[in-house]
Amino acid sequence: MANNFLLYGAYGYTGRLIAERAREQGLRPILAGRSAEKTRQAAEELEMEYRVFSLDNPDAVDDGLEGVSVVLHAAGPFVHTARPMIEACLRKGVHYLDITGEIAVFELAAAIG
């Protein structure tokens, strides 16, 4: 799993904390997000691979998940961002985990997954 999971939202506050802790544990997630500059900067600082794609483009999300077995989704607000990532994970056969506590997102995941 060390090289086979993707952290989306890696340059946000919580995503960055997750990436730093992963590195401390010897893990190397693929960092991802919609901002090329912010994603690249985080990846360079942490010496990790990165991918850039926006959740509003299903084909780009599918491409971004290529070769990944698990997504850790840390880009909120999840009421807006969870659906496109969950749907892409279902299409690609990728496990999905997020950090939300939003009941509406739990209900969404149960309804579509």
C-alpha positions as CSV (number, residue, x, y, z in Angstrom):
1,M,0.0,0.0,0.0
2,A,2.9,2.4,0.5
3,N,3.0,3.3,-3.1
4,N,-0.5,2.4,-4.0
5,F,-2.8,4.9,-2.3
6,L,-3.7,8.4,-3.3
7,L,-4.3,11.3,-1.0
8,Y,-6.7,13.8,-2.6
9,G,-6.7,17.3,-1.0
10,A,-3.0,16.8,0.0
11,Y,-2.2,20.5,0.3
12,G,-5.0,21.5,2.6
13,Y,-4.5,21.7,6.3
14,T,-5.7,18.1,7.2
15,G,-4.4,16.6,4.0
16,R,-0.9,18.0,4.6
17,L,-0.9,16.6,8.2
18,I,-1.9,13.2,6.8
19,A,0.9,13.4,4.2
20,E,3.5,14.3,6.8
21,R,2.4,11.5,9.1
22,A,2.4,9.0,6.3
23,R,6.0,10.0,5.4
24,E,7.0,9.6,9.1
25,Q,5.7,6.1,8.9
26,G,7.6,5.3,5.7
27,L,4.6,5.5,3.5
28,R,4.6,7.3,0.1
29,P,1.1,8.2,-0.9
30,I,0.5,9.8,-4.3
31,L,-0.5,13.4,-3.5
32,A,-3.3,14.9,-5.5
33,G,-5.4,17.9,-5.8
34,R,-6.9,20.4,-8.2
35,S,-4.3,23.1,-7.9
36,A,-1.2,22.2,-9.9
37,E,1.0,24.7,-8.0
38,K,-0.1,23.7,-4.5
39,T,0.0,20.0,-5.2
40,R,3.5,20.2,-6.8
41,Q,4.8,22.3,-4.0
42,A,3.6,19.8,-1.3
43,A,4.9,16.9,-3.3
44,E,8.3,18.4,-3.8
45,E,8.6,19.3,-0.1
46,L,7.6,15.8,1.0
47,E,9.5,14.1,-1.9
48,M,6.4,12.3,-3.1
49,E,4.8,11.6,-6.5
50,Y,1.8,13.8,-7.4
51,R,-1.2,14.1,-9.7
52,V,-3.4,17.0,-10.6
53,F,-7.0,16.7,-11.5
54,S,-10.3,18.4,-10.7
55,L,-13.3,16.5,-9.5
56,D,-15.6,18.2,-12.0
57,N,-14.1,16.2,-14.8
58,P,-15.0,12.5,-14.5
59,D,-12.5,11.4,-17.2
60,A,-9.7,13.2,-15.4
61,V,-10.6,11.7,-12.1
62,D,-10.7,8.2,-13.6
63,D,-7.2,8.9,-15.1
64,G,-6.0,10.2,-11.8
65,L,-7.0,7.0,-10.1
66,E,-5.1,4.8,-12.5
67,G,-3.0,2.2,-10.7
68,V,-4.3,3.2,-7.3
69,S,-6.0,0.7,-4.9
70,V,-7.1,3.1,-2.2
71,V,-8.2,6.8,-2.1
72,L,-8.0,8.8,1.1
73,H,-10.2,11.9,0.3
74,A,-9.4,15.0,2.3
75,A,-10.8,17.8,0.1
76,G,-13.9,19.3,1.4
77,P,-16.5,20.5,1.7
78,F,-17.5,16.9,1.3
79,V,-21.1,17.6,0.5
80,H,-19.7,18.9,-2.8
81,T,-16.6,16.8,-3.3
82,A,-17.5,13.3,-2.1
83,R,-19.9,12.3,-4.9
84,P,-17.5,12.6,-7.8
85,M,-14.7,10.8,-6.0
86,I,-17.0,8.0,-4.7
87,E,-18.4,7.5,-8.2
88,A,-14.9,7.4,-9.8
89,C,-13.8,4.9,-7.2
90,L,-16.8,2.7,-7.9
91,R,-16.1,2.9,-11.7
92,K,-12.4,2.1,-11.2
93,G,-12.7,-0.5,-8.4
94,V,-10.8,1.6,-5.9
95,H,-11.4,1.6,-2.2
96,Y,-12.6,4.9,-0.8
97,L,-12.0,6.5,2.6
98,D,-12.6,10.1,3.6
99,I,-12.2,12.2,6.7
100,T,-15.7,13.7,6.8
101,G,-18.2,13.7,9.7
102,E,-21.0,15.0,7.5
103,I,-24.1,12.8,7.9
104,A,-25.3,13.8,4.4
105,V,-22.1,12.3,3.0
106,F,-22.6,9.1,4.9
107,E,-26.1,8.8,3.5
108,L,-24.8,9.6,0.0
109,A,-22.1,6.9,0.2
110,A,-24.7,4.4,1.4
111,A,-27.1,5.3,-1.4
112,I,-24.6,5.1,-4.3
113,G,-22.2,2.5,-3.1
